[in-house]
Amino acid sequence: MKKTTILMLGACFAFLSCKKRDASPADKMALGSVPPISEALNSWDPADATTAYNAFNTACYNPTAKLYYSTTLKDADAAIWTNAIFWDMAMDNYIRTRKSADLTRVNDMYTGGYNKYDHFNWNNTTVWFIYDDMMWWVMALCRANQLTGNATYLTTAQAGFDRVWNGSYDPVGGGMYWDFNHSGKNSCINFPTVIAAMRLYTLTGNSAYLTKAQSIYTWAKANLTNTSTGQVYDNKIGSNPPGGQAYTYNAGTAIGAAYLLYKQSGNSAYLSDATRYADYVKNNLCNAQGILPAEGDFNEQGVMKAIFAQYIMQLINEGGQTQYLSWIQTNVDTGWANRDPSRNLTYRNYAVPCPTGYIQTYEACSLVDFMLLYPGVTFYQNTLYGGTVTGKIPKGNYTLSQLTPYGFVNDWASSAKVPTGWTVTMYKDDNFTGQTWTLPGGDTPHFPNLTPTANDLVTSVKIQ
């Protein structure tokens, strides 16, 4: 990946693109034996996301440093940019559960990054040596501010964005350079810059961020994608045509950038871009069974599909593009069935059994994030999605006692968000009795407007 490339900058700029290396024989031996898939392992249930995330943390999280190790051997720290992705996963988990312990992990990981990376001193060119490393953290800091309201996260994100923009942006040719030497303009900085700028625009209302997002996206679409096929290229070096391998994380951030611009503007051309990028991955990077590529032979590329998960699931969950959900379901079914049953760890190659020896944290993360991001119904204490919110509730029938672990309170809900294509039947009394109300897929912001009113009256639900 890009870290491997950094070592080669002095030798040849032609190899600036993100490259994947094969595992050495020693690496392959270290994997340990590969067990046969157990016939007892069946398709996953969304409740298994808790099992998967807990297993990932048991194997890979450093509770002292409050960041992640690079492997299950726990003998070295994960790469700086990947800890930002693991922080995103912690936020995904908290949004799923809404439990205070999971919010604590979110705040802990900021502390871990603050302590490890020179208090987020963006001018330290030893800690920060590539622009996109900074931007992954800026994106995550924006999310953390939106999730927690902690103003420090926002001010730190703004400072980081300004540092990258001032050093990376090309005011003559357009686009963003990925490295301090300005040797190439890669997707891994350009599309994340759009996402970070759009998040900052949403948080601050400062139109300068929107202008920057629009400018970089226009350049990146023209110079880093095939506008016919939807392929997202890895890099553009000088006046050369775009090139490099098509990676899932670049497609993911392109999807995320296009979707956020669509969400802000309502311009359907952006949504068409997002689905075109997603279609390319589905139709060209997967195997005949639709299984995503096994990126990451003992390097940081194993984290790529976790990034793709962030944005394809946003397109599904927020953008209503549910045509992709069965494809994702197939990947999760396959990867979870192939987990290491003794540790409940999953692997970068979803199509084969997870090795029983040590594996990289990067390899173990992506399937977990797909599971954390799987759609579910959320209920809110107040109308217009205010007040306390439940965790994501998967399909199923729930009495009051079964709803309680998700944070649901009797006679409490006043609004709800339901995934597109799902249906919720709400009952006034426990055990699916009493007055009923049916919610179609989409948002229902005001239970008092239902006929009859459902405000503060729901006790049990069926989700289909």
PAGUMI-788655 format. One record per residue (C-alpha): residue number from 1; residue in three letters; x, y, z. Coordinates in Angstrom, 2 decimals, decimal comma, always signed. Each point is the difference from the previous one (the first is absolute). Layout:
% PAGUMI-788655
    nr   rest        px        py        pz
   NUM    ala         X         Y         Z
...
END
This chain:
% PAGUMI-788655
    nr   rest        px        py        pz
     1    met     +0,00     +0,00     +0,00
     2    lys     +1,07     +3,61     +0,23
     3    lys     +2,36     -0,69     +2,90
     4    thr     +1,91     -2,52     -2,07
     5    thr     +0,19     +2,59     -2,76
     6    ile     +1,49     +2,69     +2,21
     7    leu     +3,20     -1,99     +0,31
     8    met     +0,36     +0,05     -3,77
     9    leu     -0,48     +3,72     -0,60
    10    gly     +3,66     +0,71     -0,41
    11    ala     +0,46     -2,86     -2,42
    12    cys     -2,81     +0,43     -2,47
    13    phe     -3,10     +2,16     -0,07
    14    ala     -1,57     -2,34     -2,50
    15    phe     -0,90     -2,30     +2,87
    16    leu     -1,87     +2,58     +2,04
    17    ser     -3,25     -1,87     -0,34
    18    cys     -1,21     -2,18     +2,85
    19    lys     +1,50     -3,44     -0,55
    20    lys     -0,74     -3,37     +1,56
    21    arg     +2,85     -2,37     +0,73
    22    asp     -0,26     -3,74     +0,32
    23    ala     +0,51     -1,57     +3,38
    24    ser     +3,47     -1,45     +0,37
    25    pro     +0,40     -3,72     +0,74
    26    ala     +0,78     +0,95     +3,60
    27    asp     -3,14     +2,09     +0,18
    28    lys     -2,05     -2,87     -1,31
    29    met     +1,49     -2,41     +2,51
    30    ala     -0,84     +2,44     +2,79
    31    leu     -3,64     -0,17     -0,87
    32    gly     -0,31     -3,40     +1,52
    33    ser     -2,25     -2,77     -1,22
    34    val     -3,17     +0,76     -1,93
    35    pro     -2,93     -1,96     +1,42
    36    pro     -2,77     -1,46     -2,14
    37    ile     -3,25     +1,94     +0,06
    38    ser     -2,43     -1,40     +2,53
    39    glu     -3,39     -1,09     -1,23
    40    ala     -1,36     +1,22     +3,33
    41    leu     +0,76     +3,62     -0,90
    42    asn     -3,05     +1,57     -1,54
    43    ser     -0,90     +3,42     -1,32
    44    trp     +0,51     +2,80     +2,46
    45    asp     -2,64     +1,89     +1,91
    46    pro     +0,43     +3,74     +0,64
    47    ala     +0,30     -0,80     +3,71
    48    asp     +3,28     -1,73     -0,87
    49    ala     +1,50     +3,44     -0,59
    50    thr     +0,55     +0,30     +3,75
    51    thr     +1,81     -3,33     +0,07
    52    ala     +2,16     +0,96     -2,96
    53    tyr     +0,93     +3,43     +1,34
    54    asn     +0,79     -1,31     +3,48
    55    ala     +2,20     -2,70     -1,50
    56    phe     +1,81     +2,55     -2,16
    57    asn     +0,68     +2,17     +3,05
    58    thr     +1,13     -2,92     +2,15
    59    ala     +2,51     -1,02     -2,64
    60    cys     +1,19     +3,41     -1,23
    61    tyr     -0,77     +2,91     +2,35
    62    asn     +2,59     +1,44     +2,39
    63    pro     -1,95     +1,32     +3,02
    64    thr     +3,10     +1,73     +1,36
    65    ala     +0,83     +1,97     -3,14
    66    lys     -3,71     +0,23     -0,90
    67    leu     +0,90     -0,81     -3,60
    68    tyr     +0,42     -3,21     -1,97
    69    tyr     +2,87     -2,38     -0,49
    70    ser     +1,07     -0,91     -3,52
    71    thr     -0,45     -3,76     +0,51
    72    thr     -1,55     -2,45     +2,40
    73    leu     +3,53     -0,56     +1,40
    74    lys     -0,43     +3,43     +1,66
    75    asp     +3,66     +0,87     -0,51
    76    ala     -0,26     +3,24     -2,00
    77    asp     -2,38     +2,88     -0,57
    78    ala     -2,21     +0,22     -3,05
    79    ala     +0,87     +2,57     -2,66
    80    ile     -1,02     +3,56     +0,80
    81    trp     -2,66     +0,33     -2,70
    82    thr     -1,59     -3,37     +0,76
    83    asn     -0,66     +0,96     +3,61
    84    ala     -2,26     +2,73     -1,39
    85    ile     -1,96     -2,70     -1,82
    86    phe     -0,22     -2,06     +3,17
    87    trp     -1,28     +3,12     +1,76
    88    asp     -2,71     +0,20     -2,67
    89    met     -0,89     -3,58     +0,88
    90    ala     -0,34     +0,93     +3,67
    91    met     -2,41     +2,74     -1,02
    92    asp     -1,91     -2,39     -2,24
    93    asn     -0,37     -2,33     +2,96
    94    tyr     -1,23     +2,75     +2,31
    95    ile     -2,57     +1,14     -2,56
    96    arg     -1,17     -3,61     -0,18
    97    thr     -0,30     -0,53     +3,76
    98    arg     -0,27     +3,48     +1,58
    99    lys     +1,59     -1,46     +3,14
   100    ser     +2,07     +2,18     +2,31
   101    ala     +2,89     -2,48     +0,08
   102    asp     +0,26     +0,18     -3,78
   103    leu     +0,00     +3,80     +0,12
   104    thr     +2,83     -0,22     +2,52
   105    arg     +2,07     -1,93     -2,54
   106    val     -0,63     +2,74     -2,58
   107    asn     +1,33     +2,67     +2,35
   108    asp     +2,83     -2,25     +1,18
   109    met     +1,26     -0,44     -3,55
   110    tyr     +0,25     +3,76     -0,43
   111    thr     +2,12     +0,05     +3,15
   112    gly     +2,12     -2,79     -1,42
   113    gly     +0,58     +1,89     -3,23
   114    tyr     +0,66     +3,24     +1,86
   115    asn     +2,68     -1,65     +2,12
   116    lys     +1,55     -2,02     -2,82
   117    tyr     +0,04     +2,60     -2,78
   118    asp     +1,51     +3,05     +1,71
   119    his     -3,32     +1,41     +1,21
   120    phe     -1,16     +0,15     -3,64
   121    asn     +2,72     +2,50     -0,80
   122    trp     -0,56     +0,08     -3,75
   123    asn     +3,32     +1,80     -0,56
   124    asn     +2,08     -2,89     +1,33
   125    thr     +1,46     -1,41     -3,20
   126    thr     +1,37     -3,06     +1,75
   127    val     -3,35     -1,17     +1,35
   128    trp     -1,87     +1,13     -3,11
   129    phe     +1,86     -0,79     -3,19
   130    ile     -2,78     -0,35     -2,59
   131    tyr     -2,98     +2,28     -0,53
   132    asp     -2,59     -2,74     -0,21
   133    asp     +1,05     -1,38     +3,40
   134    met     -1,13     +3,32     +1,44
   135    met     -3,22     +0,08     -1,99
   136    trp     -1,18     -3,40     +1,26
   137    trp     +0,21     +1,41     +3,52
   138    val     -1,67     +3,27     -1,02
   139    met     -2,97     -1,95     -1,39
   140    ala     -0,27     -2,04     +3,19
   141    leu     +0,32     +3,07     +2,22
   142    cys     -2,94     +1,57     -1,82
   143    arg     -2,10     -3,10     +0,65
   144    ala     +1,02     -0,02     +3,65
   145    asn     -1,08     +3,62     +0,42
   146    gln     -3,34     -0,67     -1,65
   147    leu     -0,52     -3,05     +2,21
   148    thr     +1,10     +1,44     +3,33
   149    gly     -0,19     +3,78     -0,31
   150    asn     +3,58     +0,28     +1,30
   151    ala     +1,25     +3,31     -1,41
   152    thr     +3,64     -1,06     +0,26
   153    tyr     -0,58     -2,62     -2,66
   154    leu     -1,29     +2,65     -2,39
   155    thr     +2,76     +2,54     +0,58
   156    thr     +2,60     -2,74     -0,42
   157    ala     -1,65     -1,11     -3,24
   158    gln     -0,06     +3,54     -1,36
   159    ala     +3,67     +0,53     +0,79
   160    gly     +0,88     -3,28     -1,68
   161    phe     -2,03     +0,79     -3,08
   162    asp     +1,64     +3,42     -0,34
   163    arg     +3,45     -1,55     +0,35
   164    val     -0,68     -2,52     -2,75
   165    trp     -1,70     +2,48     -2,31
   166    asn     +2,84     +2,53     +0,28
   167    gly     +2,64     -2,63     -0,72
   168    ser     -1,76     -2,33     -2,40
   169    tyr     -2,33     +2,00     -2,24
   170    asp     +1,25     +0,89     -3,47
   171    pro     -1,49     +3,43     -0,83
   172    val     +1,30     -0,18     -3,58
   173    gly     -0,83     -3,51     -1,16
   174    gly     -2,68     -0,84     +2,53
   175    gly     -0,25     -3,00     +2,26
   176    met     +1,94     -1,07     +3,09
   177    tyr     +3,49     -1,47     +0,28
   178    trp     +0,24     -3,03     +2,25
   179    asp     +3,59     +0,51     +1,21
   180    phe     +2,22     +2,84     +1,17
   181    asn     +2,14     -0,26     -3,17
   182    his     -3,01     +0,66     -2,24
   183    ser     +0,86     -3,04     -2,08
   184    gly     -3,53     -1,08     -0,86
   185    lys     -3,70     +0,65     +0,54
   186    asn     -1,60     -3,14     +1,36
   187    ser     -3,60     -0,96     +0,65
   188    cys     +0,89     -0,66     +3,63
   189    ile     +0,35     +3,74     +0,65
   190    asn     -2,41     +1,54     -2,50
   191    phe     -3,26     -1,77     +0,83
   192    pro     +0,65     +0,06     +3,77
   193    thr     +0,56     +3,76     -0,29
   194    val     -3,48     +0,33     -1,49
   195    ile     -1,52     -2,05     +2,82
   196    ala     +1,82     +1,98     +2,69
   197    ala     -0,97     +3,32     -1,59
   198    met     -3,65     -1,04     -0,24
   199    arg     -0,05     -1,11     +3,63
   200    leu     +1,58     +3,29     +1,07
   201    tyr     -2,50     +1,93     -2,10
   202    thr     -2,86     -1,87     +1,68
   203    leu     +1,44     +0,65     +3,46
   204    thr     +0,96     +3,64     -0,46
   205    gly     -2,17     +1,37     -2,81
   206    asn     +3,14     +1,58     -1,50
   207    ser     -0,59     +0,04     -3,75
   208    ala     +3,74     +0,06     -0,70
   209    tyr     +0,08     -3,70     +0,88
   210    leu     -2,80     -0,73     -2,46
   211    thr     +1,82     +1,88     -2,75
   212    lys     +3,16     -1,99     +0,65
   213    ala     -1,91     -3,28     +0,02
   214    gln     -1,66     +0,78     -3,32
   215    ser     +3,29     +1,08     -1,57
   216    ile     +1,94     -3,08     +1,06
   217    tyr     -2,80     -2,38     -0,94
   218    thr     -0,28     +1,51     -3,47
   219    trp     +3,75     -0,38     -0,51
   220    ala     +0,12     -3,52     +1,46
   221    lys     -2,92     -1,26     -2,05
   222    ala     +1,61     +1,31     -3,19
   223    asn     +3,53     -1,18     +0,80
   224    leu     -0,30     -3,05     +2,23
   225    thr     -3,07     -1,86     -1,28
   226    asn     -1,31     -1,52     -3,19
   227    thr     -3,26     +1,88     -0,37
   228    ser     -1,42     -2,75     -2,21
   229    thr     +0,84     -3,12     +1,97
   230    gly     +0,23     +1,41     +3,54
   231    gln     +3,54     -1,27     +0,59
   232    val     +1,88     +2,08     +2,56
   233    tyr     +3,71     +0,10     -0,76
   234    asp     +2,65     +0,09     +2,69
   235    asn     +2,04     +2,99     -1,16
   236    lys     +0,89     +2,60     -2,55
   237    ile     +3,68     +0,91     -0,30
   238    gly     +0,82     +3,18     -1,90
   239    ser     -1,54     +0,13     -3,45
   240    asn     -0,21     -3,78     -0,28
   241    pro     -3,40     -1,67     -0,30
   242    pro     -1,47     -1,26     +3,27
   243    gly     +1,22     -3,43     +1,01
   244    gly     +0,60     -2,47     +2,76
   245    gln     -2,09     -2,87     +1,25
   246    ala     -3,69     +0,45     +0,72
   247    tyr     -0,38     -0,34     +3,76
   248    thr     -3,17     -0,25     +2,03
   249    tyr     +0,94     +2,84     +2,36
   250    asn     +0,38     +2,48     -2,84
   251    ala     -3,38     -1,02     -1,37
   252    gly     -1,39     +0,32     +3,52
   253    thr     +1,18     +3,56     +0,54
   254    ala     -1,16     +0,95     -3,50
   255    ile     -3,45     -1,35     +0,92
   256    gly     +0,09     +1,93     +3,27
   257    ala     +1,06     +3,24     -1,67
   258    ala     -2,67     -0,22     -2,70
   259    tyr     -2,71     -0,95     +2,47
   260    leu     +0,71     +2,91     +2,36
   261    leu     -0,11     +2,45     -2,89
   262    tyr     -3,29     -1,57     -1,10
   263    lys     -1,39     +0,21     +3,52
   264    gln     +0,87     +3,69     +0,20
   265    ser     -1,13     +1,03     -3,49
   266    gly     -2,65     -2,49     -1,05
   267    asn     +1,79     -0,21     -3,36
   268    ser     -0,72     -3,50     -1,30
   269    ala     +3,20     +0,03     -2,07
   270    tyr     +1,99     -0,47     +3,20
   271    leu     -2,15     -2,97     +1,02
   272    ser     +0,50     -1,50     -3,47
   273    asp     +3,75     +0,36     +0,50
   274    ala     -0,19     -1,77     +3,35
   275    thr     -1,95     -2,95     -1,36
   276    arg     +2,29     -0,22     -3,03
   277    tyr     +3,04     -0,35     +2,30
   278    ala     -1,83     -2,63     +2,06
   279    asp     -1,07     -1,90     -3,11
   280    tyr     +3,59     -0,13     -1,23
   281    val     +1,16     -1,65     +3,22
   282    lys     -2,88     -2,46     -0,03
   283    asn     +0,34     -0,92     -3,65
   284    asn     +3,76     +0,16     -0,53
   285    leu     +1,95     -0,45     +3,24
   286    cys     -1,94     -2,90     +1,50
   287    asn     +0,22     -3,67     -0,85
   288    ala     -2,74     -1,93     -1,79
   289    gln     -1,89     -0,39     +3,29
   290    gly     +0,12     +3,74     +0,70
   291    ile     +2,60     -0,27     +2,75
   292    leu     +2,12     +3,12     +0,42
   293    pro     +3,74     -0,23     -0,78
   294    ala     +2,41     -1,26     +2,65
   295    glu     +2,14     +3,11     +0,20
   296    gly     +2,85     +0,00     +2,48
   297    asp     +2,77     -2,59     -0,17
   298    phe     +1,77     +0,89     +3,21
   299    asn     -0,15     +3,73     -0,43
   300    glu     -2,44     +2,74     +0,92
   301    gln     -2,25     -0,64     -2,98
   302    gly     -2,08     -2,32     +2,13
   303    val     -1,76     +3,08     +1,37
   304    met     -1,22     +1,06     -3,44
   305    lys     -3,31     -1,84     +0,10
   306    ala     -0,77     +1,53     +3,41
   307    ile     +0,15     +3,38     -1,73
   308    phe     -2,14     -1,30     -2,84
   309    ala     -2,48     -1,27     +2,59
   310    gln     -0,38     +3,51     +1,45
   311    tyr     -1,18     +1,51     -3,23
   312    ile     -1,86     -2,79     -1,77
   313    met     -2,05     -0,46     +3,17
   314    gln     -0,65     +3,75     +0,17
   315    leu     -1,25     -0,20     -3,57
   316    ile     -2,29     -2,87     +1,03
   317    asn     -1,13     +1,27     +3,40
   318    glu     -0,33     +3,72     -0,68
   319    gly     -0,17     +0,10     -3,77
   320    gly     -2,65     -2,72     -0,30
   321    gln     +2,03     -1,97     -2,56
   322    thr     -1,13     -3,35     +1,35
   323    gln     +0,81     -1,78     -3,27
   324    tyr     +3,45     -0,57     +1,50
   325    leu     -1,13     -1,51     +3,29
   326    ser     -0,33     -3,62     -1,17
   327    trp     +3,52     +0,21     -1,45
   328    ile     +1,36     +1,23     +3,33
   329    gln     -2,06     -2,65     +1,78
   330    thr     +1,67     -2,70     -2,11
   331    asn     +3,43     +1,32     +0,92
   332    val     -0,79     +0,12     +3,71
   333    asp     -1,65     -3,42     -0,05
   334    thr     +3,05     -1,47     -1,68
   335    gly     +2,59     +1,74     +2,13
   336    trp     -1,77     -0,73     +3,28
   337    ala     -0,46     -3,67     -0,91
   338    asn     +3,76     -0,11     -0,68
   339    arg     +0,99     +1,63     +3,30
   340    asp     +2,41     -1,69     +2,40
   341    pro     -2,63     -1,58     +2,30
   342    ser     +2,38     -0,19     +2,96
   343    arg     +0,62     +3,76     +0,01
   344    asn     -2,91     +1,33     -2,10
   345    leu     +2,56     +1,90     -2,09
   346    thr     -0,69     +0,70     -3,65
   347    tyr     +2,45     +0,32     -2,87
   348    arg     +0,74     +2,29     -2,94
   349    asn     -0,83     -2,78     -2,47
   350    tyr     -3,65     -0,72     +0,72
   351    ala     -0,02     -3,02     -2,33
   352    val     +2,45     -2,13     +2,00
   353    pro     +0,14     -1,11     +3,63
   354    cys     +1,72     +2,42     +2,35
   355    pro     +3,48     -1,25     +0,94
   356    thr     +0,39     -1,27     +3,54
   357    gly     +3,42     +1,61     +0,47
   358    tyr     +0,67     +3,66     +0,49
   359    ile     -1,47     +2,43     -2,47
   360    gln     +0,23     +3,72     -0,51
   361    thr     -2,47     +2,38     +1,59
   362    tyr     -0,42     +1,46     -3,48
   363    glu     -1,11     -3,39     -1,29
   364    ala     -2,42     -0,58     +2,86
   365    cys     -1,93     +3,28     -0,13
   366    ser     -2,00     +0,39     -3,19
   367    leu     -2,66     -2,67     +0,36
   368    val     -0,62     +1,21     +3,55
   369    asp     -0,75     +3,50     -1,26
   370    phe     -2,46     -1,29     -2,57
   371    met     -1,80     -1,73     +2,86
   372    leu     +0,02     +3,11     +2,18
   373    leu     -1,45     +2,08     -2,82
   374    tyr     -2,78     -2,38     -0,95
   375    pro     -3,37     +1,82     -0,05
   376    gly     -2,43     +0,01     +2,92
   377    val     -2,94     +1,99     +1,37
   378    thr     +0,66     +2,83     +2,44
   379    phe     -2,56     +1,56     +2,32
   380    tyr     +0,35     +3,46     +1,51
   381    gln     -1,27     +1,36     +3,30
   382    asn     -1,26     +3,25     -1,53
   383    thr     -1,56     +1,08     -3,26
   384    leu     +2,28     +1,08     -2,87
   385    tyr     +2,58     -2,55     +1,18
   386    gly     +0,80     +1,81     +3,21
   387    gly     +0,91     -1,25     +3,43
   388    thr     +1,39     -3,42     +0,77
   389    val     +0,26     -2,48     -2,89
   390    thr     -0,04     -3,79     +0,03
   391    gly     +2,63     -2,17     -1,56
   392    lys     -0,68     -1,52     -3,41
   393    ile     -2,66     -2,69     +0,34
   394    pro     +0,20     -2,77     -2,63
   395    lys     -2,92     -1,82     -1,54
   396    gly     -2,00     -2,09     +2,43
   397    asn     -2,88     +0,03     +2,49
   398    tyr     +0,67     +1,81     +3,27
   399    thr     -1,89     +0,02     +3,24
   400    leu     +0,83     +2,78     +2,45
   401    ser     +2,58     -2,12     +1,80
   402    gln     +1,65     -0,76     -3,34
   403    leu     +0,04     +3,68     -0,98
   404    thr     +1,53     +1,16     +3,27
   405    pro     +3,61     -1,06     -0,83
   406    tyr     -0,11     +2,32     -3,00
   407    gly     -0,82     +2,97     +2,24
   408    phe     -3,74     +0,01     -0,69
   409    val     -2,27     +1,24     +2,81
   410    asn     -3,67     -0,80     +0,44
   411    asp     -2,44     +2,74     -1,12
   412    trp     +2,93     +2,19     -1,06
   413    ala     +0,56     +0,09     -3,78
   414    ser     -1,04     +3,07     -2,01
   415    ser     +1,76     -0,49     -3,36
   416    ala     +1,79     -2,72     -1,95
   417    lys     +2,24     -0,69     -2,97
   418    val     -0,68     -3,17     -1,97
   419    pro     +2,28     -1,37     -2,76
   420    thr     -1,37     +0,19     -3,53
   421    gly     -1,99     -3,14     -0,84
   422    trp     -0,61     -0,91     +3,64
   423    thr     -3,32     +0,18     +1,86
   424    val     -0,57     +0,55     +3,71
   425    thr     -3,22     -0,92     +1,79
   426    met     -0,24     +1,71     +3,38
   427    tyr     -2,30     -1,19     +2,80
   428    lys     -1,40     +2,01     +2,88
   429    asp     +0,29     -2,88     +2,42
   430    asp     +2,53     -2,73     +0,67
   431    asn     +0,06     -3,34     -1,80
   432    phe     -1,35     +1,54     -3,24
   433    thr     -3,42     +0,99     +1,31
   434    gly     -2,12     +3,13     +0,03
   435    gln     -0,10     +2,85     -2,52
   436    thr     +2,34     -0,41     -2,97
   437    trp     +1,81     +2,43     -2,29
   438    thr     +1,96     -0,89     -3,13
   439    leu     +3,09     +1,93     -1,07
   440    pro     +1,33     -0,45     -3,53
   441    gly     +3,67     +0,34     -0,87
   442    gly     +1,28     +3,54     +0,44
   443    asp     -0,21     +2,61     +2,71
   444    thr     -2,97     +0,60     +2,29
   445    pro     +0,89     +3,19     +1,87
   446    his     -3,23     +0,60     +1,89
   447    phe     -1,91     -2,81     +1,74
   448    pro     -2,69     +2,49     +1,18
   449    asn     -1,03     +0,33     -3,65
   450    leu     -0,79     -3,70     -0,37
   451    thr     -3,66     -1,01     +0,11
   452    pro     -0,72     -0,53     +2,80
   453    thr     +2,96     +1,66     +1,67
   454    ala     +2,83     -2,39     +0,89
   455    asn     +1,95     +2,51     +2,06
   456    asp     +1,43     -1,55     +3,18
   457    leu     -2,20     -3,08     -0,43
   458    val     +2,10     -2,75     -1,66
   459    thr     +0,88     -3,10     +2,03
   460    ser     +0,82     -2,83     -2,45
   461    val     +0,90     -0,14     -3,70
   462    lys     +0,39     -2,31     -2,96
   463    ile     +2,64     +0,91     -2,57
   464    gln     -0,15     -1,63     -3,42
END
